[in-house]
Amino acid sequence: MNVIGDIIQSQESAGSLHSRRKRKRRRRGDPVASYSAISRCYLEIAIAKRCRLHKLIRQRFALAIKNQQEDFALLFQQTKLQCIQSQRKDIQSQDEPDAMF
């Protein structure tokens, strides 16, 4: 019976030792919880950086598309203007009498 009592007492003391360590850890700041919080903070920063990068990439492509559309519109206007000028020249040449004959 004395052996069983000693075992129970050692288990209780081990339990109290464990709870004392827990309390100490709380006072000092749990390194695992601290590491987890720091890790979470780094993750949030990484996500924010990635979102900003994606935003910049989207803006860059939007600007490139806008420039391309403007270039195409200018090219289309120039082609249309050349076509109109060519038609006018054709009409003028048909209206003028042939001076050479």
NURODO-79535 format. One record per atom (N, C-alpha, C, O, CB): atom name; x, y, z negated. Coordinates in steps of 0.2 Angstrom, whole numbers. Glycine has a CB too. Example, Ala and Ser with C-alpha at 12.3 -4.5 7.8 and 13.67 -1.06 7.14 Angstrom:
2
<r atome="N" x="66" y="-28" z="-39"/>
<r atome="CA" x="62" y="-22" z="-39"/>
<r atome="C" x="66" y="-16" z="-39"/>
<r atome="O" x="71" y="-17" z="-42"/>
<r atome="CB" x="57" y="-22" z="-45"/>
<r atome="N" x="64" y="-11" z="-35"/>
<r atome="CA" x="68" y="-5" z="-36"/>
<r atome="C" x="64" y="0" z="-39"/>
<r atome="O" x="67" y="6" z="-40"/>
<r atome="CB" x="70" y="-3" z="-29"/>
***
This chain:
101
<r atome="N" x="4" y="-6" z="0"/>
<r atome="CA" x="0" y="0" z="0"/>
<r atome="C" x="4" y="6" z="0"/>
<r atome="O" x="3" y="11" z="3"/>
<r atome="CB" x="-5" y="0" z="-6"/>
<r atome="N" x="10" y="6" z="-3"/>
<r atome="CA" x="14" y="11" z="-3"/>
<r atome="C" x="17" y="13" z="3"/>
<r atome="O" x="18" y="19" z="5"/>
<r atome="CB" x="20" y="10" z="-8"/>
<r atome="N" x="18" y="8" z="7"/>
<r atome="CA" x="21" y="9" z="14"/>
<r atome="C" x="16" y="12" z="19"/>
<r atome="O" x="17" y="17" z="22"/>
<r atome="CB" x="23" y="2" z="18"/>
<r atome="N" x="9" y="10" z="18"/>
<r atome="CA" x="4" y="13" z="22"/>
<r atome="C" x="3" y="21" z="20"/>
<r atome="O" x="2" y="25" z="24"/>
<r atome="CB" x="-3" y="10" z="21"/>
<r atome="N" x="4" y="22" z="13"/>
<r atome="CA" x="3" y="29" z="11"/>
<r atome="C" x="9" y="33" z="14"/>
<r atome="O" x="8" y="39" z="15"/>
<r atome="CB" x="3" y="29" z="3"/>
<r atome="N" x="15" y="30" z="14"/>
<r atome="CA" x="20" y="34" z="17"/>
<r atome="C" x="19" y="35" z="24"/>
<r atome="O" x="21" y="41" z="27"/>
<r atome="CB" x="27" y="30" z="16"/>
<r atome="N" x="16" y="31" z="28"/>
<r atome="CA" x="15" y="32" z="35"/>
<r atome="C" x="10" y="37" z="36"/>
<r atome="O" x="11" y="42" z="40"/>
<r atome="CB" x="13" y="25" z="38"/>
<r atome="N" x="5" y="37" z="32"/>
<r atome="CA" x="-1" y="42" z="33"/>
<r atome="C" x="2" y="49" z="31"/>
<r atome="O" x="1" y="54" z="34"/>
<r atome="CB" x="-7" y="40" z="28"/>
<r atome="N" x="6" y="49" z="26"/>
<r atome="CA" x="9" y="56" z="24"/>
<r atome="C" x="14" y="58" z="29"/>
<r atome="O" x="14" y="64" z="31"/>
<r atome="CB" x="13" y="55" z="17"/>
<r atome="N" x="18" y="54" z="32"/>
<r atome="CA" x="23" y="56" z="38"/>
<r atome="C" x="19" y="58" z="44"/>
<r atome="O" x="21" y="63" z="47"/>
<r atome="CB" x="27" y="50" z="39"/>
<r atome="N" x="13" y="55" z="45"/>
<r atome="CA" x="9" y="57" z="51"/>
<r atome="C" x="6" y="64" z="49"/>
<r atome="O" x="6" y="69" z="54"/>
<r atome="CB" x="3" y="52" z="52"/>
<r atome="N" x="4" y="65" z="43"/>
<r atome="CA" x="1" y="72" z="41"/>
<r atome="C" x="6" y="77" z="42"/>
<r atome="O" x="5" y="83" z="44"/>
<r atome="CB" x="-2" y="72" z="34"/>
<r atome="N" x="12" y="76" z="39"/>
<r atome="CA" x="18" y="81" z="40"/>
<r atome="C" x="20" y="82" z="47"/>
<r atome="O" x="21" y="88" z="49"/>
<r atome="CB" x="24" y="78" z="35"/>
<r atome="N" x="20" y="77" z="51"/>
<r atome="CA" x="21" y="78" z="58"/>
<r atome="C" x="16" y="82" z="61"/>
<r atome="O" x="17" y="87" z="65"/>
<r atome="CB" x="21" y="71" z="62"/>
<r atome="N" x="9" y="81" z="59"/>
<r atome="CA" x="4" y="85" z="62"/>
<r atome="C" x="5" y="93" z="60"/>
<r atome="O" x="4" y="97" z="64"/>
<r atome="CB" x="-3" y="83" z="60"/>
<r atome="N" x="7" y="93" z="53"/>
<r atome="CA" x="7" y="100" z="51"/>
<r atome="C" x="13" y="104" z="54"/>
<r atome="O" x="13" y="110" z="55"/>
<r atome="CB" x="8" y="100" z="43"/>
<r atome="N" x="19" y="100" z="55"/>
<r atome="CA" x="25" y="102" z="59"/>
<r atome="C" x="23" y="105" z="66"/>
<r atome="O" x="25" y="110" z="68"/>
<r atome="CB" x="30" y="97" z="59"/>
<r atome="N" x="19" y="101" z="69"/>
<r atome="CA" x="16" y="102" z="76"/>
<r atome="C" x="12" y="109" z="76"/>
<r atome="O" x="13" y="113" z="80"/>
<r atome="CB" x="12" y="97" z="79"/>
<r atome="N" x="8" y="109" z="71"/>
<r atome="CA" x="4" y="115" z="71"/>
<r atome="C" x="8" y="121" z="69"/>
<r atome="O" x="6" y="127" z="71"/>
<r atome="CB" x="-2" y="114" z="65"/>
<r atome="N" x="13" y="120" z="65"/>
<r atome="CA" x="18" y="126" z="63"/>
<r atome="C" x="21" y="128" z="69"/>
<r atome="O" x="22" y="134" z="70"/>
<r atome="CB" x="23" y="124" z="58"/>
<r atome="N" x="23" y="124" z="73"/>
<r atome="CA" x="27" y="125" z="80"/>
<r atome="C" x="22" y="129" z="84"/>
<r atome="O" x="24" y="134" z="88"/>
<r atome="CB" x="29" y="119" z="83"/>
<r atome="N" x="16" y="127" z="85"/>
<r atome="CA" x="11" y="130" z="89"/>
<r atome="C" x="10" y="138" z="87"/>
<r atome="O" x="10" y="142" z="91"/>
<r atome="CB" x="4" y="127" z="88"/>
<r atome="N" x="10" y="139" z="80"/>
<r atome="CA" x="9" y="145" z="77"/>
<r atome="C" x="15" y="150" z="79"/>
<r atome="O" x="14" y="155" z="81"/>
<r atome="CB" x="8" y="145" z="70"/>
<r atome="N" x="21" y="147" z="78"/>
<r atome="CA" x="27" y="150" z="80"/>
<r atome="C" x="27" y="152" z="87"/>
<r atome="O" x="29" y="158" z="89"/>
<r atome="CB" x="33" y="146" z="78"/>
<r atome="N" x="25" y="148" z="91"/>
<r atome="CA" x="25" y="149" z="99"/>
<r atome="C" x="20" y="155" z="100"/>
<r atome="O" x="21" y="159" z="105"/>
<r atome="CB" x="23" y="143" z="102"/>
<r atome="N" x="14" y="155" z="97"/>
<r atome="CA" x="9" y="160" z="98"/>
<r atome="C" x="12" y="167" z="96"/>
<r atome="O" x="11" y="172" z="99"/>
<r atome="CB" x="3" y="159" z="94"/>
<r atome="N" x="16" y="167" z="90"/>
<r atome="CA" x="19" y="173" z="88"/>
<r atome="C" x="24" y="176" z="93"/>
<r atome="O" x="25" y="181" z="94"/>
<r atome="CB" x="22" y="172" z="81"/>
<r atome="N" x="29" y="171" z="95"/>
<r atome="CA" x="34" y="173" z="99"/>
<r atome="C" x="32" y="174" z="106"/>
<r atome="O" x="35" y="178" z="110"/>
<r atome="CB" x="39" y="168" z="99"/>
<r atome="N" x="26" y="171" z="108"/>
<r atome="CA" x="24" y="171" z="115"/>
<r atome="C" x="26" y="165" z="118"/>
<r atome="O" x="31" y="163" z="119"/>
<r atome="CB" x="27" y="177" z="119"/>
<r atome="N" x="21" y="161" z="120"/>
<r atome="CA" x="21" y="155" z="123"/>
<r atome="C" x="25" y="155" z="130"/>
<r atome="O" x="23" y="159" z="134"/>
<r atome="CB" x="15" y="151" z="124"/>
<r atome="N" x="31" y="152" z="130"/>
<r atome="CA" x="35" y="153" z="136"/>
<r atome="C" x="32" y="150" z="142"/>
<r atome="O" x="32" y="152" z="148"/>
<r atome="CB" x="42" y="149" z="135"/>
<r atome="N" x="28" y="145" z="141"/>
<r atome="CA" x="24" y="142" z="147"/>
<r atome="C" x="19" y="146" z="149"/>
<r atome="O" x="18" y="147" z="155"/>
<r atome="CB" x="21" y="135" z="145"/>
<r atome="N" x="15" y="149" z="145"/>
<r atome="CA" x="10" y="154" z="146"/>
<r atome="C" x="13" y="160" z="150"/>
<r atome="O" x="11" y="163" z="154"/>
<r atome="CB" x="6" y="156" z="140"/>
<r atome="N" x="19" y="163" z="147"/>
<r atome="CA" x="22" y="168" z="150"/>
<r atome="C" x="25" y="167" z="157"/>
<r atome="O" x="24" y="171" z="161"/>
<r atome="CB" x="29" y="170" z="145"/>
<r atome="N" x="28" y="161" z="158"/>
<r atome="CA" x="30" y="159" z="164"/>
<r atome="C" x="24" y="159" z="169"/>
<r atome="O" x="24" y="161" z="175"/>
<r atome="CB" x="33" y="152" z="164"/>
<r atome="N" x="18" y="156" z="167"/>
<r atome="CA" x="12" y="156" z="171"/>
<r atome="C" x="10" y="163" z="173"/>
<r atome="O" x="8" y="164" z="178"/>
<r atome="CB" x="7" y="152" z="167"/>
<r atome="N" x="10" y="167" z="168"/>
<r atome="CA" x="8" y="174" z="169"/>
<r atome="C" x="12" y="178" z="174"/>
<r atome="O" x="10" y="181" z="179"/>
<r atome="CB" x="7" y="178" z="163"/>
<r atome="N" x="19" y="177" z="174"/>
<r atome="CA" x="24" y="180" z="178"/>
<r atome="C" x="23" y="177" z="185"/>
<r atome="O" x="23" y="180" z="190"/>
<r atome="CB" x="31" y="179" z="176"/>
<r atome="N" x="22" y="170" z="185"/>
<r atome="CA" x="21" y="167" z="192"/>
<r atome="C" x="15" y="169" z="195"/>
<r atome="O" x="15" y="170" z="201"/>
<r atome="CB" x="20" y="159" z="191"/>
<r atome="N" x="9" y="170" z="191"/>
<r atome="CA" x="3" y="173" z="194"/>
<r atome="C" x="4" y="180" z="197"/>
<r atome="O" x="1" y="182" z="202"/>
<r atome="CB" x="-3" y="173" z="189"/>
<r atome="N" x="8" y="184" z="193"/>
<r atome="CA" x="9" y="191" z="195"/>
<r atome="C" x="13" y="191" z="202"/>
<r atome="O" x="12" y="194" z="206"/>
<r atome="CB" x="13" y="194" z="190"/>
<r atome="N" x="18" y="186" z="202"/>
<r atome="CA" x="22" y="186" z="209"/>
<r atome="C" x="18" y="184" z="214"/>
<r atome="O" x="18" y="186" z="220"/>
<r atome="CB" x="28" y="181" z="208"/>
<r atome="N" x="13" y="179" z="213"/>
<r atome="CA" x="9" y="177" z="218"/>
<r atome="C" x="4" y="182" z="220"/>
<r atome="O" x="3" y="183" z="226"/>
<r atome="CB" x="4" y="171" z="215"/>
<r atome="N" x="2" y="186" z="216"/>
<r atome="CA" x="-3" y="192" z="218"/>
<r atome="C" x="1" y="197" z="222"/>
<r atome="O" x="-2" y="199" z="227"/>
<r atome="CB" x="-6" y="195" z="212"/>
<r atome="N" x="7" y="198" z="220"/>
<r atome="CA" x="12" y="203" z="224"/>
<r atome="C" x="13" y="200" z="231"/>
<r atome="O" x="12" y="204" z="236"/>
<r atome="CB" x="18" y="204" z="220"/>
<r atome="N" x="14" y="194" z="231"/>
<r atome="CA" x="15" y="190" z="238"/>
<r atome="C" x="9" y="191" z="242"/>
<r atome="O" x="10" y="192" z="248"/>
<r atome="CB" x="18" y="183" z="237"/>
<r atome="N" x="3" y="190" z="239"/>
<r atome="CA" x="-3" y="190" z="243"/>
<r atome="C" x="-4" y="197" z="246"/>
<r atome="O" x="-6" y="198" z="251"/>
<r atome="CB" x="-9" y="187" z="239"/>
<r atome="N" x="-3" y="202" z="241"/>
<r atome="CA" x="-4" y="209" z="243"/>
<r atome="C" x="1" y="211" z="249"/>
<r atome="O" x="-1" y="214" z="254"/>
<r atome="CB" x="-3" y="214" z="237"/>
<r atome="N" x="7" y="209" z="248"/>
<r atome="CA" x="12" y="210" z="254"/>
<r atome="C" x="10" y="207" z="260"/>
<r atome="O" x="10" y="210" z="266"/>
<r atome="CB" x="19" y="207" z="252"/>
<r atome="N" x="7" y="201" z="260"/>
<r atome="CA" x="5" y="197" z="266"/>
<r atome="C" x="-1" y="201" z="269"/>
<r atome="O" x="-1" y="201" z="275"/>
<r atome="CB" x="3" y="190" z="264"/>
<r atome="N" x="-5" y="203" z="265"/>
<r atome="CA" x="-11" y="207" z="267"/>
<r atome="C" x="-9" y="213" z="271"/>
<r atome="O" x="-12" y="215" z="276"/>
<r atome="CB" x="-16" y="208" z="262"/>
<r atome="N" x="-4" y="217" z="268"/>
<r atome="CA" x="-2" y="223" z="271"/>
<r atome="C" x="1" y="222" z="277"/>
<r atome="O" x="0" y="225" z="282"/>
<r atome="CB" x="3" y="227" z="266"/>
<r atome="N" x="5" y="216" z="278"/>
<r atome="CA" x="9" y="214" z="284"/>
<r atome="C" x="4" y="213" z="289"/>
<r atome="O" x="4" y="215" z="295"/>
<r atome="CB" x="13" y="208" z="283"/>
<r atome="N" x="-1" y="209" z="287"/>
<r atome="CA" x="-7" y="207" z="292"/>
<r atome="C" x="-10" y="213" z="295"/>
<r atome="O" x="-12" y="214" z="301"/>
<r atome="CB" x="-11" y="202" z="289"/>
<r atome="N" x="-11" y="218" z="290"/>
<r atome="CA" x="-15" y="224" z="292"/>
<r atome="C" x="-10" y="228" z="297"/>
<r atome="O" x="-13" y="231" z="302"/>
<r atome="CB" x="-16" y="229" z="286"/>
<r atome="N" x="-4" y="229" z="296"/>
<r atome="CA" x="1" y="232" z="300"/>
<r atome="C" x="1" y="229" z="307"/>
<r atome="O" x="1" y="232" z="312"/>
<r atome="CB" x="8" y="233" z="297"/>
<r atome="N" x="1" y="222" z="307"/>
<r atome="CA" x="1" y="218" z="313"/>
<r atome="C" x="-5" y="220" z="317"/>
<r atome="O" x="-5" y="221" z="323"/>
<r atome="CB" x="2" y="211" z="312"/>
<r atome="N" x="-11" y="220" z="314"/>
<r atome="CA" x="-18" y="221" z="317"/>
<r atome="C" x="-18" y="228" z="320"/>
<r atome="O" x="-20" y="229" z="326"/>
<r atome="CB" x="-23" y="220" z="312"/>
<r atome="N" x="-15" y="233" z="316"/>
<r atome="CA" x="-15" y="240" z="319"/>
<r atome="C" x="-10" y="240" z="325"/>
<r atome="O" x="-12" y="244" z="330"/>
<r atome="CB" x="-12" y="245" z="313"/>
<r atome="N" x="-5" y="237" z="325"/>
<r atome="CA" x="0" y="237" z="330"/>
<r atome="C" x="-3" y="234" z="337"/>
<r atome="O" x="-2" y="237" z="342"/>
<r atome="CB" x="7" y="233" z="329"/>
<r atome="N" x="-6" y="229" z="336"/>
<r atome="CA" x="-10" y="226" z="342"/>
<r atome="C" x="-16" y="230" z="344"/>
<r atome="O" x="-17" y="231" z="350"/>
<r atome="CB" x="-12" y="219" z="340"/>
<r atome="N" x="-19" y="233" z="340"/>
<r atome="CA" x="-25" y="238" z="341"/>
<r atome="C" x="-22" y="244" z="345"/>
<r atome="O" x="-25" y="246" z="350"/>
<r atome="CB" x="-29" y="240" z="335"/>
<r atome="N" x="-16" y="246" z="343"/>
<r atome="CA" x="-13" y="252" z="346"/>
<r atome="C" x="-11" y="250" z="353"/>
<r atome="O" x="-12" y="254" z="358"/>
<r atome="CB" x="-7" y="255" z="342"/>
<r atome="N" x="-8" y="244" z="354"/>
<r atome="CA" x="-5" y="241" z="360"/>
<r atome="C" x="-11" y="241" z="365"/>
<r atome="O" x="-11" y="242" z="371"/>
<r atome="CB" x="-2" y="235" z="359"/>
<r atome="N" x="-17" y="238" z="363"/>
<r atome="CA" x="-23" y="237" z="367"/>
<r atome="C" x="-25" y="244" z="369"/>
<r atome="O" x="-27" y="245" z="375"/>
<r atome="CB" x="-28" y="233" z="363"/>
<r atome="N" x="-26" y="248" z="365"/>
<r atome="CA" x="-28" y="255" z="366"/>
<r atome="C" x="-24" y="258" z="372"/>
<r atome="O" x="-26" y="261" z="377"/>
<r atome="CB" x="-28" y="260" z="360"/>
<r atome="N" x="-17" y="258" z="371"/>
<r atome="CA" x="-13" y="261" z="376"/>
<r atome="C" x="-14" y="257" z="383"/>
<r atome="O" x="-13" y="260" z="388"/>
<r atome="CB" x="-5" y="260" z="374"/>
<r atome="N" x="-14" y="251" z="383"/>
<r atome="CA" x="-15" y="247" z="389"/>
<r atome="C" x="-22" y="249" z="392"/>
<r atome="O" x="-22" y="250" z="398"/>
<r atome="CB" x="-16" y="239" z="387"/>
<r atome="N" x="-27" y="250" z="388"/>
<r atome="CA" x="-34" y="252" z="391"/>
<r atome="C" x="-33" y="259" z="394"/>
<r atome="O" x="-36" y="261" z="400"/>
<r atome="CB" x="-39" y="252" z="386"/>
<r atome="N" x="-29" y="264" z="391"/>
<r atome="CA" x="-28" y="270" z="394"/>
<r atome="C" x="-24" y="270" z="400"/>
<r atome="O" x="-26" y="274" z="405"/>
<r atome="CB" x="-25" y="275" z="388"/>
<r atome="N" x="-19" y="266" z="400"/>
<r atome="CA" x="-15" y="265" z="406"/>
<r atome="C" x="-19" y="263" z="412"/>
<r atome="O" x="-19" y="265" z="418"/>
<r atome="CB" x="-9" y="261" z="405"/>
<r atome="N" x="-23" y="258" z="410"/>
<r atome="CA" x="-28" y="255" z="416"/>
<r atome="C" x="-33" y="260" z="418"/>
<r atome="O" x="-34" y="260" z="424"/>
<r atome="CB" x="-31" y="249" z="413"/>
<r atome="N" x="-35" y="264" z="414"/>
<r atome="CA" x="-40" y="269" z="416"/>
<r atome="C" x="-37" y="274" z="420"/>
<r atome="O" x="-40" y="277" z="425"/>
<r atome="CB" x="-43" y="273" z="409"/>
<r atome="N" x="-31" y="276" z="418"/>
<r atome="CA" x="-27" y="281" z="423"/>
<r atome="C" x="-26" y="278" z="429"/>
<r atome="O" x="-27" y="282" z="435"/>
<r atome="CB" x="-21" y="283" z="419"/>
<r atome="N" x="-23" y="272" z="430"/>
<r atome="CA" x="-22" y="269" z="436"/>
<r atome="C" x="-28" y="268" z="440"/>
<r atome="O" x="-28" y="269" z="446"/>
<r atome="CB" x="-19" y="262" z="435"/>
<r atome="N" x="-34" y="266" z="437"/>
<r atome="CA" x="-40" y="266" z="441"/>
<r atome="C" x="-42" y="272" z="443"/>
<r atome="O" x="-44" y="273" z="449"/>
<r atome="CB" x="-46" y="263" z="436"/>
<r atome="N" x="-41" y="278" z="439"/>
<r atome="CA" x="-43" y="285" z="442"/>
<r atome="C" x="-39" y="287" z="448"/>
<r atome="O" x="-41" y="290" z="453"/>
<r atome="CB" x="-43" y="290" z="436"/>
<r atome="N" x="-32" y="285" z="447"/>
<r atome="CA" x="-28" y="287" z="453"/>
<r atome="C" x="-30" y="283" z="459"/>
<r atome="O" x="-30" y="286" z="465"/>
<r atome="CB" x="-21" y="286" z="451"/>
<r atome="N" x="-31" y="277" z="458"/>
<r atome="CA" x="-33" y="273" z="464"/>
<r atome="C" x="-40" y="275" z="467"/>
<r atome="O" x="-40" y="276" z="473"/>
<r atome="CB" x="-34" y="265" z="462"/>
<r atome="N" x="-44" y="277" z="463"/>
<r atome="CA" x="-51" y="280" z="465"/>
<r atome="C" x="-50" y="286" z="469"/>
<r atome="O" x="-53" y="287" z="474"/>
<r atome="CB" x="-56" y="280" z="459"/>
<r atome="N" x="-46" y="291" z="466"/>
<r atome="CA" x="-44" y="297" z="469"/>
<r atome="C" x="-41" y="296" z="476"/>
<r atome="O" x="-42" y="300" z="481"/>
<r atome="CB" x="-40" y="301" z="464"/>
<r atome="N" x="-36" y="292" z="476"/>
<r atome="CA" x="-33" y="291" z="483"/>
<r atome="C" x="-37" y="288" z="488"/>
<r atome="O" x="-37" y="290" z="494"/>
<r atome="CB" x="-27" y="286" z="482"/>
<r atome="N" x="-42" y="284" z="486"/>
<r atome="CA" x="-47" y="281" z="490"/>
<r atome="C" x="-52" y="287" z="493"/>
<r atome="O" x="-53" y="287" z="499"/>
<r atome="CB" x="-51" y="276" z="487"/>
<r atome="N" x="-54" y="291" z="489"/>
<r atome="CA" x="-58" y="297" z="491"/>
<r atome="C" x="-54" y="301" z="495"/>
<r atome="O" x="-57" y="304" z="500"/>
<r atome="CB" x="-60" y="301" z="484"/>
<r atome="N" x="-48" y="303" z="494"/>
<r atome="CA" x="-44" y="307" z="498"/>
<r atome="C" x="-43" y="304" z="505"/>
<r atome="O" x="-43" y="307" z="510"/>
<r atome="CB" x="-37" y="309" z="495"/>
<r atome="N" x="-42" y="298" z="505"/>
<r atome="CA" x="-41" y="294" z="511"/>
<r atome="C" x="-48" y="294" z="515"/>
<r atome="O" x="-47" y="295" z="522"/>
<r atome="CB" x="-39" y="287" z="510"/>
<r atome="N" x="-53" y="294" z="512"/>
<r atome="CA" x="-60" y="294" z="516"/>
<r atome="C" x="-61" y="301" z="518"/>
<r atome="O" x="-64" y="302" z="524"/>
<r atome="CB" x="-66" y="292" z="511"/>
<r atome="N" x="-59" y="306" z="515"/>
<r atome="CA" x="-60" y="313" z="517"/>
<r atome="C" x="-55" y="314" z="523"/>
<r atome="O" x="-58" y="317" z="528"/>
<r atome="CB" x="-58" y="318" z="511"/>
<r atome="N" x="-49" y="312" z="523"/>
<r atome="CA" x="-45" y="313" z="529"/>
<r atome="C" x="-48" y="309" z="535"/>
<r atome="O" x="-48" y="312" z="540"/>
<r atome="CB" x="-38" y="310" z="527"/>
<r atome="N" x="-51" y="303" z="534"/>
<r atome="CA" x="-54" y="300" z="540"/>
<r atome="C" x="-60" y="304" z="542"/>
<r atome="O" x="-60" y="304" z="548"/>
<r atome="CB" x="-56" y="293" z="537"/>
<r atome="N" x="-64" y="306" z="538"/>
<r atome="CA" x="-70" y="310" z="540"/>
<r atome="C" x="-67" y="317" z="544"/>
<r atome="O" x="-70" y="318" z="549"/>
<r atome="CB" x="-74" y="312" z="534"/>
<r atome="N" x="-62" y="320" z="541"/>
<r atome="CA" x="-60" y="326" z="544"/>
<r atome="C" x="-57" y="325" z="551"/>
<r atome="O" x="-58" y="328" z="556"/>
<r atome="CB" x="-54" y="329" z="540"/>
<r atome="N" x="-53" y="319" z="552"/>
<r atome="CA" x="-50" y="317" z="558"/>
<r atome="C" x="-55" y="316" z="563"/>
<r atome="O" x="-54" y="317" z="569"/>
<r atome="CB" x="-45" y="312" z="557"/>
<r atome="N" x="-61" y="313" z="561"/>
<r atome="CA" x="-66" y="311" z="566"/>
<r atome="C" x="-70" y="317" z="568"/>
<r atome="O" x="-73" y="318" z="573"/>
<r atome="CB" x="-71" y="306" z="562"/>
<r atome="N" x="-71" y="322" z="563"/>
<r atome="CA" x="-75" y="328" z="565"/>
<r atome="C" x="-71" y="333" z="570"/>
<r atome="O" x="-74" y="337" z="574"/>
<r atome="CB" x="-76" y="332" z="558"/>
<r atome="N" x="-64" y="333" z="569"/>
<r atome="CA" x="-60" y="338" z="573"/>
<r atome="C" x="-60" y="335" z="580"/>
<r atome="O" x="-59" y="329" z="582"/>
<r atome="CB" x="-53" y="338" z="570"/>
<r atome="N" x="-61" y="339" z="585"/>
<r atome="CA" x="-60" y="337" z="592"/>
<r atome="C" x="-53" y="335" z="594"/>
<r atome="O" x="-48" y="338" z="591"/>
<r atome="CB" x="-63" y="343" z="597"/>
<r atome="N" x="-52" y="331" z="598"/>
<r atome="CA" x="-45" y="329" z="600"/>
<r atome="C" x="-42" y="335" z="604"/>
<r atome="O" x="-44" y="336" z="610"/>
<r atome="CB" x="-45" y="323" z="604"/>
<r atome="N" x="-37" y="338" z="601"/>
<r atome="CA" x="-34" y="344" z="605"/>
<r atome="C" x="-29" y="341" z="609"/>
<r atome="O" x="-26" y="345" z="614"/>
<r atome="CB" x="-31" y="348" z="599"/>
<r atome="N" x="-27" y="335" z="609"/>
<r atome="CA" x="-21" y="333" z="613"/>
<r atome="C" x="-24" y="331" z="620"/>
<r atome="O" x="-20" y="332" z="625"/>
<r atome="CB" x="-18" y="326" z="610"/>
<r atome="N" x="-30" y="330" z="621"/>
<r atome="CA" x="-32" y="328" z="628"/>
<r atome="C" x="-34" y="334" z="632"/>
<r atome="O" x="-36" y="333" z="637"/>
<r atome="CB" x="-38" y="323" z="628"/>
***
